[in-house]
Amino acid sequence: MTTRIVITGTDTGIGKTVFSAGLAGLLDGFYWKPVQSGLDGETDSEVVARLAGLPPGRVLPEVYRLNEPLSPHRSAELDGVAIDVARLSLPVLPGPLVIEGAGGLMVPLNRQTKFIDIFARWQLPVILCARTALGTINHTLLSIEALRARFIPLIGIAFIGEEVADTQRTIVEFCGVPQLGRLPLLDPLTNETLRDAMVAGFDLASIAGGE
């Protein structure tokens, strides 16, 4: 079966879009963010198109593009849109697919459904992106408990930020989930620096083999 991986995070704004771009580029695959909330400036799909180095057409269009940078359920309401989760069907593609959720696992899509409910329905393997900064132990362990409670397969944790060895070790020891690697904050952030950091920081075989 073609590799399909869901990228989610412990919170919003932690760098999972950059990680998704790096992973999609390494896999030479496709990227899909089904729901984009907030259209001012560069969208996440546009960031990935710029950073991943993929051929045209490999970044799939969003199912929902919502104007306000809010939780999708509220942004949709302000746009007068009802998010129909039945439309979030997995695309069939000829190569690997990296799927990015919006924010964290418990982000609502509408008044009945959260992103984690969609992930449970898909039953695709998940990579959890987590900051290395203060507070990440609590957020990461709670996220892993939520995934396990719904029997969602978890490949491992991708840490993002500067190395905080004890924090990373503590999370791994408590949850028993592999640390897949760490993506540092990159300056400058380009396709070349991202690819180099992903190659240096992650074992692609262990990620793709975790499906």
C-alpha positions in Angstrom: 0.0 0.0 0.0 1.2 3.5 -0.8 2.5 5.3 2.3 0.0 7.7 3.8 0.9 9.6 7.0 -1.0 12.1 9.1 1.0 14.9 10.7 -0.6 16.5 13.8 0.7 18.6 16.6 0.4 19.1 20.3 -0.7 22.7 19.6 -0.9 25.3 16.9 2.1 27.2 15.5 4.6 24.6 16.5 6.2 24.0 13.1 4.3 21.0 11.8 3.8 22.6 8.4 7.5 23.0 8.0 8.0 19.4 9.1 5.3 18.3 6.7 7.0 20.1 3.9 10.3 18.4 4.7 8.7 15.0 4.9 6.7 15.4 1.7 9.9 16.4 0.0 12.0 13.5 1.3 9.2 11.1 0.3 8.9 12.7 -3.1 5.2 12.5 -2.5 2.0 14.6 -2.2 0.8 17.0 0.5 -2.8 17.7 1.5 -4.2 20.0 4.2 -7.9 19.4 3.9 -9.0 22.4 6.0 -7.2 25.8 5.9 -8.3 28.3 8.5 -6.9 31.8 7.8 -6.1 33.1 4.3 -4.2 36.3 5.1 -0.6 35.9 3.9 0.9 32.6 2.9 -1.3 29.6 3.5 0.1 26.3 4.8 -0.2 24.7 1.4 1.7 27.6 -0.2 4.4 27.3 2.4 4.8 23.6 1.6 4.8 24.3 -2.2 7.7 26.7 -1.6 9.7 24.6 0.8 9.1 21.0 -0.3 10.6 21.2 -3.7 7.8 19.1 -5.2 6.7 19.2 -8.8 3.6 21.2 -9.7 0.3 19.4 -8.7 1.8 17.6 -5.8 0.3 20.0 -3.3 -3.4 19.1 -3.3 -6.1 21.8 -3.0 -7.9 22.2 0.3 -11.4 21.0 0.7 -12.3 24.0 2.8 -10.6 27.4 2.7 -11.8 29.6 5.5 -11.0 33.2 5.9 -10.4 33.8 9.6 -7.4 32.5 11.5 -9.6 30.8 14.1 -10.6 27.2 15.0 -12.1 25.8 11.8 -15.5 25.4 13.4 -15.8 29.1 14.2 -14.1 30.3 11.0 -16.6 28.3 9.0 -19.5 29.7 10.9 -18.3 33.3 10.3 -17.9 32.4 6.6 -21.4 30.9 6.5 -20.0 27.5 5.7 -21.0 24.2 7.2 -18.1 21.8 7.2 -19.3 18.4 6.0 -16.8 15.8 7.4 -18.1 13.3 4.8 -16.2 15.4 2.2 -12.9 14.7 3.9 -12.4 11.5 2.1 -8.8 10.2 1.5 -7.6 10.9 -2.0 -6.2 8.0 -4.1 -2.8 8.9 -5.4 0.1 7.2 -7.2 2.6 8.1 -4.5 3.2 8.8 -0.8 0.8 11.3 0.9 1.5 13.6 3.8 -1.7 14.9 5.4 -1.6 17.8 7.8 -4.3 18.5 10.3 -5.1 22.0 11.7 -3.7 22.8 15.1 -3.9 20.1 17.7 -5.9 16.9 17.9 -9.0 18.3 19.7 -9.5 21.2 17.3 -13.2 21.2 16.3 -14.2 21.0 12.6 -17.9 21.7 13.5 -20.0 21.5 16.6 -20.0 17.7 16.5 -16.7 16.6 15.2 -13.0 17.2 16.1 -10.0 16.4 14.0 -9.1 13.4 16.1 -12.5 11.9 15.2 -11.5 12.1 11.5 -8.1 10.5 12.3 -9.8 7.7 14.1 -12.0 7.1 11.1 -9.1 7.1 8.7 -6.9 4.8 10.9 -3.7 6.1 9.2 -0.4 6.2 11.1 0.3 9.5 12.8 3.4 11.5 13.5 3.0 13.8 16.5 5.0 17.1 16.3 5.9 18.6 19.6 7.8 21.6 20.7 10.9 21.2 22.8 10.0 24.3 24.9 8.4 24.5 28.3 5.0 22.9 28.6 5.6 20.3 26.0 5.7 17.4 28.4 2.1 17.9 29.5 0.8 18.6 26.0 2.6 15.7 24.4 1.6 13.1 27.0 -2.0 14.2 26.9 -2.0 14.0 23.0 -0.6 10.5 23.1 -3.2 9.4 25.6 -5.9 10.8 23.4 -4.5 8.9 20.3 -4.3 5.7 22.2 -7.8 6.0 23.6 -9.1 6.0 20.0 -6.7 3.2 18.8 -5.0 5.5 16.3 -1.6 4.2 15.2 1.3 6.4 16.2 4.6 6.1 14.4 6.4 8.4 16.9 7.2 11.9 17.9 9.0 14.6 15.9 10.5 17.3 18.2 10.8 20.8 16.8 13.1 23.4 18.3 16.4 23.5 20.0 17.5 20.4 21.8 16.3 20.0 25.3 17.6 16.6 26.1 16.0 15.9 29.4 12.5 17.0 28.2 12.7 14.8 25.1 14.0 11.9 27.1 11.3 12.3 29.8 8.5 12.3 27.2 9.8 9.2 25.5 10.3 7.3 28.8 6.8 8.1 30.0 4.9 7.3 26.8 7.1 4.6 25.3 6.8 6.1 21.8 9.9 6.4 19.6 11.6 9.8 19.1 11.8 10.0 15.3 14.2 12.9 15.4 14.4 16.6 15.9 14.0 19.5 13.5 15.8 22.6 14.7 14.6 26.1 14.0 16.2 27.1 10.7 17.4 30.5 9.7 17.4 30.9 6.8 14.5 28.5 6.1 14.7 27.3 2.5 14.1 24.2 0.6 17.8 23.4 0.8 18.3 24.0 4.5 15.1 22.1 5.3 16.0 19.1 3.3 19.5 19.0 4.9 18.0 19.3 8.4 15.5 16.5 7.7 18.2 14.2 6.3 20.4 14.9 9.3 17.7 14.6 11.9 15.4 11.8 10.8 15.6 8.3 9.5 13.2 8.1 6.5 13.2 4.3 6.5 11.9 4.2 10.1 9.2 6.7 9.3 8.0 5.1 6.1 8.3 1.7 7.7 6.1 2.7 10.6 3.0 2.7 8.4 
